[in-house]
Amino acid sequence: MNKPLSFSQSIWVLLAIFAILFPALFWGKVEPHMPLFGAAIAAAILLRIFGIPWKQMEEGIIKGIQSAIAPILILCLIGILIGVWMMSGTVPTILDYGIAVIRPEYFTISALFLTIIVSTVTGSSFTTISTVGVALMGVSTALGLDPLMTSGAIITGACFGDKMSPLSDTTNFAAAISDVTLMTHIRYMTHTAIPALAIATIFFALQGKTAHVNLDAIQDIRLALEQHFTLGPVTLLPAAVVLICSALRKPIVPTLVFGILSGLLVAALVQGVHSPVVWMEVMQKGFVSNIPNEAVQAIVNRGGLLSMTWSLALILIALSLGGLLQSSGVFQGLFAGLIERIKRDAGMVGLAGSSSILVNVLTGEQYLSILLPGQMFHDAFVSRKIAGRRLSRTLEDCGTLVNPLIPWGVSGAFFTTTLHVPTLDYLPYVPYLWLSPALTFLFAWRRQKA
């Protein structure tokens, strides 16, 4: 049995990682893949110096990659689904209806509450972003609105609905690991979620008043869509299939497969695309049209399995680093040392939240950011008679909501790839995601237990 890492050794490993990541990302402005790879190498060297055998580190890396299989499969299917839904006319129909119905000055608010509803019903921010979110970004482009503002509203709504939905896997997970009932957990989250959403809503409402729209360009876009796609309610069948399956709590992988199959059916019967060879090309490389309108091309020419390679590579590297740190005992050495130093209940809540954010930053995985701090702090909360709902809310606010703010986070990488907006660019436009954790720390500081 290897000697566990000490608190000071864990700190040295983390300092080495941060010394590589933050200068490269925030000053060098480079893609996150290579800084993460370099950080993993630096961590492995230090861990070997501290006596951790390579075999143990290798097993941790493999375990980290294994945990990436589910999100990787989901991202692959979502890439395929987006391409198929372009070919079937599903997204173009939503785009056409959206342009006709939504007034530009109310667009961001409309996008916010539409994604809240869909995400609450489906219990999945990924499903919401990849379906309704893609269509709303298309509408935004057609209306000439700010893509950062639009992506901010979409991400905010999707994450709020996911967090507050009883169907959400992370919501159920945070409640279970903290030994509280699901509805107790959801009710207690409203103390931070509702004020943060109210502020975000005001933010988007004020920004919407500044919208300016080129009406001639909108008519050209609608005309181009009508000329190259058969639009109508029947093309919305794939979207209805996904929403119904999600509402019935069907697993996400079969749900996405049904969405793809129904999209192929609509493409064949409605759009006249009968060739399986063409289907395979779209599923692999994405939908490509020869529509002369450049704005429409920018909206519909996308999707496909290969469109997700940027996210997939990033997730593999991030979770490899996370597996390395977890198996080597870095988190255990760090958390155990910190817990011993905390004497007040408010400090314990703040430490649990900070630990969740730290795991998020180091691993890019929201489930680990709930699991590891949840396991480490559960007994400490119980022994100090701190309500379990305070732990569950802290884990949700600082785990689920912080992940989309991290470029190499599973959610951050997926949102960037799907919406075509860099994570660090949309960060100022998602106030809900950083206000909710901030309120958690504020309440802990003020010792609020309501």
HUKAMO-V505351 format. One line per field, one symbol per residue. phi: phi as a letter, one per 20 degrees, with the letter a starting at -180 (. if undefined). psi: psi as a letter, one per 20 degrees, with the letter a starting at -180 (. if undefined). A space follows every 10 residues. Layout:
phi=???
psi=???
This chain:
phi=.ffffeffff fffffffffe fffffedfle ffgfgfffff fffffffffe neffgfffff fffffffegf ffffffffgf ffffffffnf fgffffffff eefgfdffff ffffffffff fembffffff dfffffffff ffemefffff fffffgffff fffeefefff fffffffemc fgffffffff fdffgfffff ffgffffffe fcceffffff fffffffdce drgffeggff fffffffemf gfffffffff ffffffffed emedefffgf fffednfcdd ffffffgfee eanngffeff ffffffffff fffffffenf ffffffffgf eeddffffff fffffffffg fedmcffffe ffffffdgff fffelegfff fffffffedf eegfedgefg ffffffffem cggffegfdc gffdffffff fffffelfcf
psi=pqpqqrghgg ggghhgghhg gghgghghkr qighggghhg ggghgghhhj joqhgggghg gghghhiigg hggghghggg gggghghijg ghghgggghh gpphijghgg gghghggghg ghkohggggi fhggghhggg ghikrohggg hggggggghg gghipiiphh ghghggijlq qghgggghhh hhgggghggh ggghghhhij pppohghghh ghghghhiqo qrhhijghhh gggggghjkq qhghghghhg ghghghhghg ikniphgggh gghgirpprk phohggghgh naaqgiijhg gggggggghg gghghghijg gghggghghh iphqghhggh hgghhggghg hhhjohghig gghgghighh gghjkpphhh gghghggifg hhgiiphjqg ggggggggik pqghhigijm hhhihghhhg hghghjkpj.
